Amino acid sequence: MPTVRHISDMLEVSQRTVYRDIEELRDDWGAPIEYDRHSQCYKLTPPDWQPPFGTLRDLQLSTGEGIALLLSLHAFQEMHGTGFELALRSMISKLPSLLPEPMSIDPETLSSIFSFSFEPLRGDAKKVYALLDMFQRAIKSESTLIIEYASASSGKITKRELEPFHLRYFEGAWYVVGYCYLRQEIRTFAIDRICEIKETGKRFSSGTKENFNPDTYFGSSWRLERGDRLEKIVLRFTPEQARYIRERTWHTSQKTYDEEDGSLILEFYLSGTAEIKRWLMQFGAQVEVLEPFELRDSVVKEAEKMLEMYGGLSCFVSQKRYNGVKR
């Protein structure tokens, strides 16, 4: 058995540190450590002792940590259909062993104080969960998968071999990001649009995973979609809308400038403008696209289509059609 001196030499620490650690193991962790005078060594009695999980001081959470963890679990539990509800409920049931006594707020009380709302899961929950399981295993083992994928725009189904790198949950849907052999680049696929999937038994070979970082990859997108190049986006919000826009950070690259009339200039850089266009349309005439010209022109054309839809007919015909809608 090693002596205190041997342990200090081996770990390159002082003997005082070794003695302090032994006292902490014995007093705080409840380790049955005894000193053997004959060998001048410390030993465990019995030697196969293991610390009892859930009763150690260092494993316990503070009241604040317990509440924060419960809030996080309850929030995630509201994402119905993610496939993790059973695991979350099991985790919540085990929390009391890690929480201090008395706990100031129990899980039931917490639910009556806080609530969360998330978009319902898109797609069949059981199918999505099964696909998530396959993708998780493939990511860990760095194994490729063959998927049959239905395009969101055309519905056309294509077969692709994929190196899955990352799973992302966004606005009620799960996505997988990976290297697509068909397109020879990293792409994002909605998991609920995958029709078929099978394992190939082959390992990653593109060499692109080493340079993939999810924060960097999604950092240049507005929310999820990416384009071919990085573009400067400049928007002007009316004074009425400026206050709301100032209250949030909309993108990591954003800069804001106040105008004399109370309007606000919002500037940032994006790769792809399809998502930002959909976001802009909700503000109507309260926002103007200053740059780039292509995005400005796209918004103008969309507004013209809306004008034609609502204002292209006479007021009489429009009112008659509106009145005829069953409500």
C-alpha positions as CSV (number, residue, x, y, z in Angstrom):
1,M,0.0,0.0,0.0
2,P,1.4,3.5,-0.8
3,T,2.3,5.8,2.0
4,V,1.4,9.5,2.2
5,R,4.9,10.4,1.0
6,H,4.6,8.0,-1.9
7,I,1.3,9.5,-2.9
8,S,2.6,13.1,-2.7
9,D,5.6,12.2,-4.8
10,M,3.4,10.4,-7.4
11,L,0.8,13.3,-7.6
12,E,3.5,16.0,-7.2
13,V,1.6,17.7,-4.4
14,S,2.6,18.4,-0.8
15,Q,2.0,15.8,2.0
16,R,-0.2,18.4,3.7
17,T,-2.5,18.3,0.6
18,V,-2.7,14.5,0.8
19,Y,-3.6,14.6,4.4
20,R,-6.3,17.2,3.7
21,D,-7.7,15.1,0.9
22,I,-7.9,12.1,3.1
23,E,-9.7,14.0,5.8
24,E,-12.2,15.3,3.2
25,L,-12.8,11.8,1.9
26,R,-13.4,10.5,5.4
27,D,-15.4,13.4,6.8
28,D,-17.4,14.8,3.9
29,W,-17.7,11.7,1.7
30,G,-18.1,9.2,4.5
31,A,-15.2,7.0,3.2
32,P,-14.2,4.3,5.8
33,I,-10.5,5.2,5.8
34,E,-8.3,3.8,8.6
35,Y,-4.7,4.3,9.4
36,D,-2.5,1.2,9.6
37,R,0.3,1.9,12.1
38,H,2.2,-1.2,11.1
39,S,2.5,-0.3,7.4
40,Q,2.1,3.5,8.1
41,C,-0.5,3.6,5.3
42,Y,-4.1,4.6,5.0
43,K,-6.6,2.0,3.7
44,L,-10.2,1.5,2.9
45,T,-12.2,-0.9,5.1
46,P,-13.8,-2.6,3.2
47,P,-11.5,-2.1,0.2
48,D,-14.4,-2.3,-2.3
49,W,-16.3,0.7,-0.7
50,Q,-18.0,3.1,-3.1
51,P,-19.6,6.4,-2.3
52,P,-23.4,6.2,-2.0
53,F,-24.9,8.2,-4.8
54,G,-27.3,11.0,-3.8
55,T,-26.1,11.4,-0.2
56,L,-22.9,13.2,-0.9
57,R,-22.6,16.9,-0.1
58,D,-20.8,17.8,-3.3
59,L,-23.4,16.1,-5.4
60,Q,-26.3,18.0,-3.9
61,L,-27.7,21.1,-5.6
62,S,-28.4,24.4,-3.9
63,T,-32.0,25.5,-3.7
64,G,-31.4,28.0,-6.6
65,E,-29.8,25.3,-8.7
66,G,-32.6,22.9,-8.0
67,I,-35.2,25.5,-9.1
68,A,-33.3,26.3,-12.2
69,L,-32.9,22.7,-13.2
70,L,-36.6,22.0,-12.6
71,L,-37.6,25.0,-14.7
72,S,-35.4,23.8,-17.5
73,L,-36.8,20.3,-17.4
74,H,-40.4,21.6,-17.3
75,A,-39.7,23.9,-20.2
76,F,-38.3,21.1,-22.3
77,Q,-41.1,18.8,-21.3
78,E,-43.5,21.2,-22.9
79,M,-41.9,20.5,-26.3
80,H,-44.5,17.7,-26.9
81,G,-43.5,15.0,-29.2
82,T,-39.7,15.5,-29.1
83,G,-39.4,11.9,-27.9
84,F,-37.8,12.8,-24.6
85,E,-40.9,13.2,-22.4
86,L,-40.5,9.8,-20.6
87,A,-36.8,10.4,-19.9
88,L,-37.5,13.9,-18.6
89,R,-40.3,12.6,-16.3
90,S,-37.9,9.9,-15.0
91,M,-35.2,12.5,-14.4
92,I,-37.6,14.8,-12.5
93,S,-38.6,11.9,-10.2
94,K,-35.0,11.3,-9.3
95,L,-34.2,15.0,-8.5
96,P,-35.3,14.8,-4.8
97,S,-32.2,12.8,-3.9
98,L,-30.0,15.6,-5.2
99,L,-32.0,18.5,-3.7
100,P,-31.4,20.1,-0.3
101,E,-33.8,19.8,2.5
102,P,-36.1,21.5,2.8
103,M,-36.7,22.5,-0.8
104,S,-38.4,25.9,-1.0
105,I,-40.4,25.1,-4.2
106,D,-41.5,21.7,-5.2
107,P,-42.2,20.6,-8.8
108,E,-46.0,20.9,-8.4
109,T,-45.8,24.4,-7.1
110,L,-43.3,25.3,-9.8
111,S,-45.9,24.3,-12.5
112,S,-48.5,26.6,-11.0
113,I,-46.1,29.6,-11.1
114,F,-44.4,29.1,-14.4
115,S,-45.6,27.9,-17.8
116,F,-44.0,27.6,-21.2
117,S,-45.4,27.4,-24.8
118,F,-43.6,25.8,-27.7
119,E,-44.8,25.0,-31.2
120,P,-46.1,21.4,-31.5
121,L,-43.8,18.9,-33.1
122,R,-44.0,18.8,-36.8
123,G,-44.4,15.2,-38.2
124,D,-45.2,11.9,-36.6
125,A,-43.7,11.9,-33.1
126,K,-42.8,8.1,-33.1
127,K,-41.2,8.3,-36.5
128,V,-39.2,11.4,-35.6
129,Y,-38.0,9.9,-32.4
130,A,-36.9,6.7,-34.2
131,L,-35.0,8.8,-36.7
132,L,-33.4,10.9,-34.0
133,D,-32.1,7.7,-32.4
134,M,-30.6,6.5,-35.6
135,F,-28.9,9.9,-36.3
136,Q,-27.5,10.1,-32.8
137,R,-25.9,6.7,-33.1
138,A,-24.6,7.6,-36.6
139,I,-23.1,10.8,-35.4
140,K,-21.3,9.1,-32.5
141,S,-20.0,6.3,-34.6
142,E,-19.2,8.6,-37.6
143,S,-21.2,6.3,-39.9
144,T,-23.0,7.4,-43.1
145,L,-26.7,6.9,-43.7
146,I,-28.8,6.6,-46.9
147,I,-31.9,8.8,-46.8
148,E,-34.8,9.3,-49.2
149,Y,-35.7,13.0,-48.8
150,A,-38.8,14.9,-50.0
151,S,-38.2,18.5,-51.0
152,A,-40.2,21.1,-49.2
153,S,-40.8,23.1,-52.4
154,S,-41.5,20.5,-55.0
155,G,-42.1,17.3,-53.0
156,K,-39.6,15.5,-55.3
157,I,-37.9,12.6,-53.5
158,T,-34.2,12.2,-53.9
159,K,-31.8,9.5,-52.5
160,R,-28.8,10.8,-50.7
161,E,-25.9,9.4,-48.7
162,L,-25.3,11.6,-45.7
163,E,-22.6,12.1,-43.0
164,P,-24.7,13.4,-40.1
165,F,-22.8,16.0,-37.9
166,H,-25.4,17.8,-35.8
167,L,-29.1,17.7,-34.7
168,R,-31.0,21.0,-34.2
169,Y,-34.5,21.7,-32.9
170,F,-36.1,24.8,-34.2
171,E,-39.7,26.0,-34.1
172,G,-41.3,22.7,-33.6
173,A,-39.1,20.7,-36.0
174,W,-35.9,18.6,-35.8
175,Y,-33.2,19.1,-38.4
176,V,-30.0,17.2,-39.2
177,V,-27.0,18.9,-40.6
178,G,-24.4,16.9,-42.4
179,Y,-22.3,16.4,-45.5
180,C,-24.4,15.4,-48.5
181,Y,-22.6,13.3,-51.1
182,L,-25.1,14.2,-53.8
183,R,-24.6,17.9,-53.5
184,Q,-20.9,17.7,-52.4
185,E,-21.5,20.1,-49.5
186,I,-22.9,20.5,-46.0
187,R,-26.8,20.7,-46.1
188,T,-29.6,20.9,-43.5
189,F,-32.5,18.4,-43.8
190,A,-35.8,18.4,-42.0
191,I,-36.1,15.0,-40.3
192,D,-39.9,14.9,-40.7
193,R,-39.4,15.0,-44.5
194,I,-37.2,11.9,-44.5
195,C,-39.3,9.1,-46.1
196,E,-36.8,6.2,-45.8
197,I,-33.5,5.7,-44.0
198,K,-30.9,2.9,-43.8
199,E,-27.5,2.3,-42.5
200,T,-24.6,1.8,-44.9
201,G,-21.9,0.4,-42.5
202,K,-19.5,2.9,-44.0
203,R,-17.5,5.5,-42.1
204,F,-17.2,9.2,-42.9
205,S,-14.8,9.9,-45.7
206,S,-15.3,13.5,-46.8
207,G,-13.1,15.0,-44.1
208,T,-15.4,17.9,-43.5
209,K,-16.5,17.1,-39.9
210,E,-13.3,18.3,-38.4
211,N,-14.0,21.8,-39.6
212,F,-17.7,21.8,-38.8
213,N,-18.9,24.0,-35.9
214,P,-22.7,24.4,-35.4
215,D,-22.3,27.9,-33.9
216,T,-20.3,29.1,-36.9
217,Y,-22.5,27.2,-39.4
218,F,-25.7,28.8,-38.1
219,G,-24.1,32.1,-37.1
220,S,-24.4,33.6,-40.6
221,S,-28.1,32.5,-41.1
222,W,-31.1,34.3,-39.9
223,R,-32.6,31.3,-38.2
224,L,-31.8,28.1,-40.0
225,E,-31.4,28.5,-43.8
226,R,-28.1,29.4,-45.5
227,G,-27.3,30.9,-48.8
228,D,-24.3,31.0,-51.1
229,R,-22.7,34.2,-50.0
230,L,-22.7,36.6,-47.0
231,E,-24.7,39.8,-47.6
232,K,-25.1,43.1,-45.8
233,I,-28.7,43.7,-44.7
234,V,-29.9,47.2,-43.9
235,L,-33.4,47.9,-42.7
236,R,-35.2,51.0,-41.5
237,F,-38.0,50.7,-39.0
238,T,-40.5,53.4,-38.3
239,P,-40.5,55.2,-35.0
240,E,-43.6,53.2,-34.0
241,Q,-41.8,49.9,-34.5
242,A,-38.3,51.1,-33.5
243,R,-39.0,50.6,-29.8
244,Y,-39.9,47.0,-30.2
245,I,-36.9,46.3,-32.4
246,R,-34.5,47.9,-29.8
247,E,-35.7,45.6,-27.1
248,R,-34.1,42.5,-28.6
249,T,-30.9,41.2,-30.2
250,W,-32.0,39.8,-33.5
251,H,-28.7,38.6,-34.8
252,T,-25.2,38.3,-33.4
253,S,-23.7,40.6,-36.1
254,Q,-26.3,43.4,-35.7
255,K,-25.7,47.1,-35.4
256,T,-28.3,49.7,-34.7
257,Y,-28.4,53.5,-35.5
258,D,-31.0,55.9,-34.3
259,E,-32.4,58.4,-36.8
260,E,-33.4,62.0,-35.9
261,D,-37.1,61.3,-36.6
262,G,-37.1,58.4,-34.2
263,S,-36.8,55.6,-36.7
264,L,-34.1,52.9,-36.4
265,I,-31.6,51.5,-38.8
266,L,-30.9,47.8,-38.2
267,E,-27.8,46.4,-39.9
268,F,-26.3,42.9,-40.0
269,Y,-24.8,40.2,-42.3
270,L,-26.6,37.1,-43.5
271,S,-26.0,34.1,-45.7
272,G,-29.3,33.8,-47.5
273,T,-32.4,36.1,-47.4
274,A,-35.4,33.8,-47.8
275,E,-36.0,33.5,-44.0
276,I,-35.4,37.2,-43.4
277,K,-38.0,38.1,-46.1
278,R,-40.7,36.1,-44.4
279,W,-39.8,37.8,-41.1
280,L,-40.0,41.2,-42.7
281,M,-43.4,40.7,-44.2
282,Q,-45.0,40.7,-40.7
283,F,-44.1,44.3,-40.2
284,G,-45.8,45.5,-43.3
285,A,-45.2,49.2,-44.0
286,Q,-43.4,49.7,-40.7
287,V,-40.1,48.5,-42.2
288,E,-38.2,49.4,-45.4
289,V,-35.4,47.3,-46.9
290,L,-32.5,49.6,-47.8
291,E,-30.0,46.9,-48.8
292,P,-29.5,44.7,-50.7
293,F,-31.4,45.6,-53.8
294,E,-32.4,42.0,-54.5
295,L,-34.1,41.7,-51.1
296,R,-35.8,45.1,-51.5
297,D,-37.0,44.1,-55.0
298,S,-38.3,40.8,-53.7
299,V,-40.3,42.5,-51.0
300,V,-41.7,45.0,-53.5
301,K,-42.9,42.2,-55.7
302,E,-44.5,40.4,-52.8
303,A,-46.3,43.6,-51.8
304,E,-47.5,44.1,-55.4
305,K,-49.0,40.6,-55.4
306,M,-50.8,41.3,-52.1
307,L,-52.1,44.6,-53.5
308,E,-53.4,42.8,-56.6
309,M,-55.1,40.2,-54.4
310,Y,-56.8,42.7,-52.2
311,G,-57.1,45.8,-54.4
312,G,-57.3,44.6,-57.9
313,L,-61.0,44.1,-57.8
314,S,-63.7,46.7,-57.2
315,C,-64.7,47.4,-53.7
316,F,-68.1,45.9,-54.4
317,V,-66.8,42.6,-55.7
318,S,-64.2,42.5,-52.9
319,Q,-66.8,43.2,-50.2
320,K,-69.2,40.6,-51.8
321,R,-66.5,38.0,-51.8
322,Y,-65.6,38.7,-48.2
323,N,-69.2,38.5,-47.1
324,G,-69.5,35.2,-48.8
325,V,-66.8,33.5,-46.9
326,K,-68.2,31.1,-44.4
327,R,-67.0,31.8,-40.8
